[in-house]
């Protein structure tokens, strides 16, 4: 399932398979049972991303840095935005029960 450049709130739920969200504007809510979840953002958004067993990768433009709270039960965790101060307006919450979680700076 691939969704690009939407405006407004977006809810994507998938039992298994891939979710790709690219440069959507509005509140994002991405839920995946098993399979990869990939989000690519240049602008700031509020988002909740969760997965039971798939890996999650969030790519964020570093010029639009945002506070990201990321967690995983048993997978590998990397969060390039963990030290960004919370501006109170935008927040991203990413969690996977058993998959890897990678929050990375988007590079051209």
C-alpha positions in Angstrom: 0.0 0.0 0.0 1.6 3.3 -1.1 0.1 6.7 -0.4 1.9 10.0 -1.6 1.2 13.7 -1.2 -2.2 13.7 0.5 -3.6 16.6 2.5 -5.7 15.9 5.6 -5.7 13.2 8.2 -4.6 9.8 7.0 -5.2 6.4 8.6 -3.6 3.3 7.0 -4.2 -0.2 8.5 -2.6 -3.3 7.0 -2.6 -6.9 8.3 0.5 -7.9 6.4 2.5 -6.4 3.6 4.2 -3.1 3.0 3.0 0.4 3.9 4.7 3.4 2.3 3.7 6.9 3.2 5.5 9.7 1.3 5.2 13.5 2.0 1.6 13.4 3.3 0.3 16.5 5.1 -2.0 16.2 8.1 -2.1 13.7 11.0 -0.7 10.3 10.1 -1.8 7.0 11.8 0.0 4.0 10.3 -0.7 0.5 11.7 0.9 -2.6 10.3 0.5 -6.2 11.6 3.5 -7.7 9.9 5.6 -6.3 7.1 7.7 -3.2 6.6 6.4 0.4 7.2 8.3 3.2 5.5 7.5 6.9 5.9 9.3 9.7 4.1 8.6 13.3 5.2 10.1 16.6 4.3 7.5 18.6 6.2 6.6 18.3 9.9 3.6 16.2 10.8 2.0 14.6 13.8 2.1 10.9 13.5 1.6 7.5 15.2 3.3 4.5 13.6 2.9 1.0 15.0 3.8 -2.5 14.0 3.6 -5.9 15.6 6.5 -7.6 13.9 7.5 -5.6 10.9 10.4 -3.1 10.7 9.6 0.6 10.7 11.8 3.2 8.9 11.0 6.9 9.1 13.0 9.3 7.0 12.7 13.0 8.0 14.2 16.1 6.4 16.8 17.3 8.9 15.9 21.0 8.1 12.4 20.1 9.5 13.6 18.3 12.6 10.9 17.1 14.9 10.8 15.2 18.2 10.5 11.5 17.6 9.7 9.0 20.4 10.7 5.5 19.2 10.6 2.1 20.8 10.8 -1.6 20.1 10.4 -4.6 22.3 13.1 -6.8 20.9 14.4 -5.2 17.7 17.2 -2.8 16.9 16.6 0.9 17.6 18.2 3.9 16.0 16.7 7.4 16.4 18.6 10.3 14.8 16.0 12.8 16.2 16.0 11.6 19.8 17.8 14.8 21.0 15.5 17.3 19.2 13.6 19.4 21.7 9.8 19.1 21.7 8.2 22.3 20.3 4.8 21.2 21.6 3.2 21.4 18.2 4.5 18.3 16.4 5.3 14.8 17.7 6.0 11.5 16.1 5.5 8.3 18.1 6.9 5.1 16.6 6.8 1.6 18.1 7.2 -2.0 17.0 6.7 -5.0 19.2 9.4 -7.1 17.7 10.7 -5.3 14.6 13.6 -2.9 14.1 12.8 0.8 14.3 15.0 3.3 12.4 14.4 7.0 12.5 16.9 8.6 10.0 17.8 11.9 8.4 16.5 12.0 4.9 19.3 12.8 2.4 18.9 13.7 -1.2 
